[in-house]
Amino acid sequence: MTADGALNERAQHFLKILIERYIREGTPVGSRTLARDAGLDLSPATIRNVMSDLEECGLVTSPHTSAGRVPTIQGYRMFVDSLLSLQPLDEEALRRFRRELKIDSADPHLLESASRILSRFTHMAGVVMVPRRETVQFRQIEFLPLSESRILVILISSSGEVTNRIIVTSKHYSPSHLEQAANYLNRAYSGHSMQDVRKMLLNELRETRADMDKLMAEAILLAEQAFGEEDEKGDYVLSGQTNLMDFTELAEMPRLRGLFDAFTEKSGILHLLDECLNADGVQIFIGEESGYKPFDDCSVIAAPYSTDDNVVGVLGVIGPTRMAYDRVIPIVDVTAKLLGAALKR
């Protein structure tokens, strides 16, 4: 180390080599292995001294069962922030991503496709936040009669998300009336955000103009019920969570149970993703940095995705802290960009 406690170039080099080896193999790294991987002509004593310095700085630690070292959360953080060399995706990989996302066609399941891409290409869990209501644009509505008073409402957003709900009405609507009402609403409100549509509907209802067309009034009443019940809590699409069972450090039953409970409960993960909504580019939470107890042994790599320069959601990968950051970070970054581009179509 230098006099002010900062790591010198040699110590940084050994930290980088140690973490890269540990990420590949998952076993504590000894001095002899480090000497061979580093390619430096140094004595074992010198290497041990450097390892002691790294341990003193809190960047590596020695498990009780081994003389080798493993990185700490602080060690991973220094590695990611200062020592990491990213592996950009090649053209063939980009073409595969575009095909998977069906970026040249209107895919109604874009969010699911993006989640599957993240999972498949990282062999970890891929998560895509469903765009918040205030950012989602209304594309289409359909009404299907179920009985004299019950109607199935099908809401389709600009992201391709389909929401079904049943509303109960005080009068009977024929299929032709429902079709005309849907056509009117699609013409009047398509392209506006879901939140704005609800405000516009409330304004229309308050005005209750005498000259309001009967069809228009009935359509607005139906839509007010449909949009008024919209869920505000948020959601996400998750793929590949069972991949986490393949990692030894996450495979213990209590740890897995905590992770799967977190995936089911959702609010903690959504809160973490919310923190990235206003972030610039890829965000990385290593271990307890997430502030979310179930993820203390995990890393989350997340990035916001945008349409027309407006951030509408966040996607990311959840996996062990011992992940190939150099490969996963570009995958998350590119998927966010491609999803944003696909949503514009």
Protein Blocks (a to p, Z undefined) as FASTA:
>chain_A
ZZkopacfklmmmmmmmmmmmmmnopacdfklmmmmnopacdfklmmmmmmmmmmnopac
cdfkbcbdcddfklmmmmmmmmcccddddfklmmmmmmmnommbccfklmmmmmmmmmmm
nopacddddddfklpccfbdcdddfblmbccdddddfkopacddddddfbdcdfklmmmm
mmmmmmmmgoiafklmmmmmmmmmmnopaklcfklmmmmmmmmmmmmmpcfkbpaddehk
lmmmmpmklmpmklmmmmmmmmmnommmmmmmmmmmmpghjaddehjlnopaklmmbccd
dddddeehiafbdcdddddfkbcfklmmmmmmmmmmmmmmmmmZZ
